Amino acid sequence: MNRNKWKVGSAALILGLLLYAAHPLYLAGIGHFFIVSDAPTKADVILVLAGGNARDERLLHAIKLWHEGYAPQIALSAVLADWQNDEDFPAWRHAMKLNILPKESLFVLGHKADSTREEAEVLLPLVQNYGFKRVIIVTSNYHTRRSKKVFQKQWAGSGIHVDVSAAPDDHFHPDDWWKHRGDSRTLFLEATKTFWYALFE
């Protein structure tokens, strides 16, 4: 009996050690699960979703794609008050200060959406008004899987092809997110939103 207990205990210990040794692999896998990034192809516009961080990494990634020739224009999705215009949007001002883009290559799509689903809904008619048929959506890396699912669902039947491009984000590093409190917070918040969308939206 004692010998059997020793075998079970030894097996449990070995399994525990193996799981501990492998935990960076499966935790990194969880981090990468939230990231979907299509190989960029030529499009009519690069659409930068609202949100992101103070470093404007979504904007900078969009400018990189623009500079590489993937689309002639960048549209900034922005939550604006009725009295605000393009020049009141910080990302627009940041882009102009960089002095890389000609002014006519950048414009703002203002709205009052309060979620990714609402953002997709309000942006569809705005994008259609411009006649765009191929769109590269730029958002933070952790936000790409849910964004692609939302936009494909909300824009289904519109005839608009959507690709998603992941912008790096200083608040989420998929390979070691569990080592940083901010990264862990980002992952768990996005996991909650993904779960909520799957169940209720």
C-alpha positions as CSV (number, residue, x, y, z in Angstrom):
1,M,0.0,0.0,0.0
2,N,2.8,2.4,1.0
3,R,4.6,1.5,-2.2
4,N,1.6,2.4,-4.3
5,K,1.3,5.7,-2.5
6,W,4.9,6.3,-3.2
7,K,4.4,5.6,-6.9
8,V,1.4,7.9,-7.1
9,G,3.2,10.6,-5.2
10,S,6.3,10.3,-7.4
11,A,4.1,10.4,-10.6
12,A,2.3,13.5,-9.3
13,L,5.6,15.2,-8.4
14,I,7.0,14.5,-11.9
15,L,3.8,15.7,-13.6
16,G,3.9,18.9,-11.5
17,L,7.6,19.5,-12.4
18,L,6.8,18.9,-16.1
19,L,3.9,21.3,-16.0
20,Y,6.0,23.9,-14.2
21,A,8.8,23.5,-16.7
22,A,6.4,23.8,-19.7
23,H,4.2,26.7,-18.2
24,P,5.9,29.4,-20.3
25,L,4.9,27.6,-23.5
26,Y,1.2,27.2,-22.7
27,L,0.9,30.6,-21.0
28,A,2.5,32.2,-24.1
29,G,0.1,30.2,-26.2
30,I,-2.8,31.8,-24.3
31,G,-1.3,35.2,-25.0
32,H,-0.9,34.5,-28.7
33,F,-4.5,33.2,-28.9
34,F,-5.8,36.7,-28.8
35,I,-3.6,37.9,-31.7
36,V,-4.7,37.6,-35.3
37,S,-2.8,39.5,-38.0
38,D,-3.4,39.0,-41.7
39,A,-0.6,39.3,-44.2
40,P,-1.2,42.8,-45.5
41,T,-2.4,43.2,-49.0
42,K,-3.3,46.3,-51.0
43,A,-6.4,48.1,-49.7
44,D,-8.4,51.3,-50.2
45,V,-7.9,52.6,-46.7
46,I,-6.2,51.7,-43.4
47,L,-8.7,52.1,-40.6
48,V,-7.3,52.7,-37.1
49,L,-9.8,51.7,-34.4
50,A,-10.5,54.0,-31.5
51,G,-8.6,53.4,-28.2
52,G,-5.1,52.3,-27.7
53,N,-2.5,53.9,-25.5
54,A,-0.9,57.3,-25.1
55,R,2.0,56.2,-27.3
56,D,-0.3,56.0,-30.3
57,E,1.1,52.7,-31.3
58,R,-2.0,51.9,-33.5
59,L,-1.4,55.2,-35.4
60,L,2.3,54.5,-35.8
61,H,1.6,51.0,-37.1
62,A,-0.9,52.4,-39.6
63,I,1.7,55.0,-40.8
64,K,4.2,52.1,-41.3
65,L,1.6,50.3,-43.5
66,W,0.8,53.5,-45.4
67,H,4.6,54.2,-45.9
68,E,5.0,50.6,-47.3
69,G,2.3,51.4,-49.9
70,Y,-0.6,49.2,-48.7
71,A,-3.2,51.9,-48.9
72,P,-3.3,55.6,-50.0
73,Q,-5.2,56.8,-47.0
74,I,-5.5,56.4,-43.2
75,A,-8.9,56.8,-41.4
76,L,-8.9,57.4,-37.6
77,S,-11.9,56.1,-35.8
78,A,-12.5,58.6,-33.0
79,V,-15.1,59.1,-30.2
80,L,-15.8,62.9,-30.6
81,A,-18.2,65.3,-28.9
82,D,-20.5,67.3,-31.1
83,W,-18.4,70.4,-30.8
84,Q,-15.1,68.6,-31.8
85,N,-13.6,68.3,-35.2
86,D,-10.6,66.4,-36.7
87,E,-8.0,68.7,-35.3
88,D,-9.3,68.1,-31.7
89,F,-8.4,64.4,-32.0
90,P,-5.0,63.8,-30.3
91,A,-3.9,61.1,-32.8
92,W,-4.6,63.4,-35.7
93,R,-2.5,66.1,-34.2
94,H,0.3,63.6,-33.4
95,A,0.3,62.4,-37.0
96,M,0.5,66.0,-38.3
97,K,3.4,66.8,-36.0
98,L,5.3,63.8,-37.3
99,N,5.2,65.5,-40.7
100,I,5.2,62.2,-42.6
101,L,1.7,62.1,-44.0
102,P,0.3,64.7,-46.4
103,K,-2.8,66.2,-44.8
104,E,-5.1,64.7,-47.5
105,S,-4.0,61.2,-46.7
106,L,-5.4,61.3,-43.1
107,F,-9.0,61.8,-42.0
108,V,-11.1,61.2,-38.9
109,L,-14.4,59.2,-38.7
110,G,-16.1,60.6,-35.6
111,H,-18.7,58.8,-33.7
112,K,-20.0,58.0,-30.2
113,A,-19.6,54.2,-30.1
114,D,-19.1,52.7,-26.7
115,S,-17.9,49.2,-27.7
116,T,-16.2,47.4,-30.6
117,R,-19.5,46.1,-31.9
118,E,-21.0,49.6,-31.8
119,E,-17.9,51.0,-33.5
120,A,-18.3,48.4,-36.3
121,E,-22.0,49.4,-36.7
122,V,-21.4,53.1,-37.0
123,L,-18.3,52.9,-39.2
124,L,-20.0,50.7,-41.8
125,P,-22.1,53.5,-43.5
126,L,-19.2,55.9,-43.2
127,V,-16.9,53.6,-45.0
128,Q,-19.5,52.8,-47.6
129,N,-20.0,56.5,-48.2
130,Y,-16.4,56.7,-49.3
131,G,-16.8,53.7,-51.6
132,F,-14.1,51.7,-49.9
133,K,-14.1,48.0,-50.8
134,R,-10.9,46.7,-49.1
135,V,-10.0,47.8,-45.6
136,I,-7.1,47.1,-43.4
137,I,-8.2,47.4,-39.7
138,V,-5.4,48.3,-37.3
139,T,-5.8,47.8,-33.6
140,S,-3.7,46.7,-30.6
141,N,-2.4,43.2,-30.8
142,Y,-4.5,41.8,-28.0
143,H,-7.7,43.3,-29.5
144,T,-7.3,41.8,-33.0
145,R,-9.1,38.4,-32.6
146,R,-12.2,39.9,-31.2
147,S,-12.1,42.9,-33.6
148,K,-11.9,40.7,-36.7
149,K,-14.8,38.5,-35.5
150,V,-16.9,41.6,-34.7
151,F,-16.2,43.4,-38.0
152,Q,-16.7,40.4,-40.2
153,K,-20.1,39.8,-38.5
154,Q,-21.3,43.4,-38.5
155,W,-20.1,44.0,-42.1
156,A,-21.3,40.7,-43.5
157,G,-23.0,41.2,-46.8
158,S,-21.6,44.7,-47.4
159,G,-19.1,43.6,-50.0
160,I,-16.2,45.1,-48.0
161,H,-13.2,42.9,-47.6
162,V,-11.6,43.2,-44.1
163,D,-8.1,42.3,-43.1
164,V,-6.7,43.0,-39.6
165,S,-3.2,44.1,-38.8
166,A,-1.9,43.9,-35.2
167,A,-0.1,46.9,-33.8
168,P,2.4,46.2,-31.1
169,D,1.3,47.4,-27.7
170,D,3.5,48.3,-24.7
171,H,0.8,47.0,-22.4
172,F,0.7,43.5,-23.8
173,H,3.6,41.2,-24.6
174,P,2.2,37.7,-25.5
175,D,5.4,35.8,-24.8
176,D,5.7,36.8,-21.1
177,W,2.5,38.6,-20.2
178,W,2.2,36.7,-16.9
179,K,5.4,38.4,-15.6
180,H,3.9,41.9,-15.8
181,R,1.0,43.1,-13.9
182,G,-0.2,45.5,-16.6
183,D,0.0,42.8,-19.3
184,S,-1.9,40.4,-17.1
185,R,-4.6,43.0,-16.5
186,T,-4.8,43.6,-20.3
187,L,-5.2,39.9,-21.0
188,F,-7.9,39.2,-18.4
189,L,-9.9,42.3,-19.5
190,E,-9.7,41.3,-23.1
191,A,-10.6,37.7,-22.2
192,T,-13.7,39.0,-20.3
193,K,-14.8,41.1,-23.3
194,T,-14.3,38.2,-25.7
195,F,-16.3,35.9,-23.4
196,W,-19.1,38.6,-23.1
197,Y,-19.2,39.2,-26.8
198,A,-19.5,35.4,-27.5
199,L,-22.4,35.0,-25.1
200,F,-24.4,38.2,-25.3
201,E,-23.6,40.1,-28.5
